[in-house]
Structure formats: C-alpha cells, structure tokens
Amino acid sequence: MARADDPAALTAALDTLLADPHLSASLGAAGKTRALAFDIDAIADAYTELFLEQASRSLHPIEPQEPAGIEDSARLGAFA
C-alpha cells in the first residue's frame, strides 16, 4: 500500500507488483473476494437476515414473506 499523496511510494509499490506476479495475483484475488461482499444480493441477504433476527426478538415476530411484486405494489397504492 502507498499513500495517494506520495508518488515515490506509489511508484515503488507498483514496481513491486510488476516484479512479483504471485503477489499481484494474490492481491487481485483478495480484492475480488472483498468486492463480492458488496454484491447487491449479498447486501440484501444480510439486511434480510438482520431484519428477521431483530423481528424475532420483538413481542410480535414477523414471519418471512415473499416480496410483493410490482402488481401488488400498484394495487396497494405504492405508485399512486
């Protein structure tokens, strides 16, 4: 890693990556793995799990349901 405001350190870091393909591949794979944590489906699943966990602690637990479709939302006035 190099500070963005230190061109010499950035140059040295890039030289290190260019000279070491195994390090470059390893950092690239780690970055891809980290980026997958920000996938919309992964985030939605995490929020759903958190919501259901919190709801199960309430006095009136909420049962998981299928999300409403566009037709249901329109019928309920969500797009009025």
C-alpha positions in Angstrom: 0.0 0.0 0.0 1.1 3.5 -0.6 -0.4 6.9 0.3 -2.1 8.7 -2.6 -0.1 11.8 -1.8 3.3 10.1 -2.1 4.2 9.5 -5.7 7.5 7.9 -4.8 5.9 5.3 -2.6 3.2 4.6 -5.2 5.9 4.1 -7.8 7.7 1.7 -5.5 4.5 -0.2 -4.8 3.7 -0.6 -8.5 7.2 -1.7 -9.2 6.9 -4.4 -6.5 3.6 -5.6 -8.1 5.1 -5.6 -11.6 8.1 -7.6 -10.3 6.1 -10.2 -8.4 3.3 -11.8 -10.4 2.4 -14.0 -7.5 1.9 -11.1 -5.2 -0.1 -9.3 -7.9 -2.3 -12.3 -8.4 -2.8 -12.8 -4.7 -3.8 -9.1 -4.1 -6.1 -9.2 -7.2 -7.9 -12.3 -5.9 -8.2 -10.8 -2.4 -9.7 -7.7 -4.0 -12.2 -9.7 -6.0 -13.3 -11.6 -2.9 -13.7 -8.3 -1.0 -15.7 -6.7 -3.8 -18.1 -9.7 -3.8 -19.1 -8.6 -0.2 -20.7 -5.5 -1.9 -22.8 -7.5 -4.3 -26.4 -6.3 -4.2 -27.7 -9.8 -3.5 -25.2 -10.3 -0.6 -26.2 -7.0 0.9 -29.9 -7.7 0.5 -29.4 -11.1 2.2 -27.5 -9.6 5.0 -30.2 -6.9 5.6 -32.9 -9.5 5.4 -31.2 -11.7 8.0 -30.6 -8.7 10.3 -34.3 -7.6 9.9 -35.6 -11.1 10.7 -33.2 -11.5 13.6 -34.5 -8.2 15.1 -38.1 -9.0 14.3 -37.8 -12.4 16.1 -36.8 -10.5 19.3 -40.0 -8.4 19.2 -43.2 -9.2 21.0 -44.9 -9.9 17.7 -42.4 -11.8 15.5 -42.8 -11.3 11.8 -42.9 -14.3 9.5 -40.7 -14.1 6.4 -42.8 -13.5 3.3 -42.2 -13.3 -0.5 -41.6 -9.7 -1.6 -44.6 -8.0 -3.2 -44.5 -7.8 -7.0 -45.0 -4.7 -9.0 -48.7 -5.6 -9.4 -49.1 -5.8 -5.6 -47.3 -2.5 -5.1 -49.5 -0.7 -7.6 -52.7 -2.3 -6.1 -51.6 -1.1 -2.7 -51.1 2.4 -4.0 -47.3 2.5 -3.8 -47.1 4.1 -7.2 -50.1 6.4 -6.9 
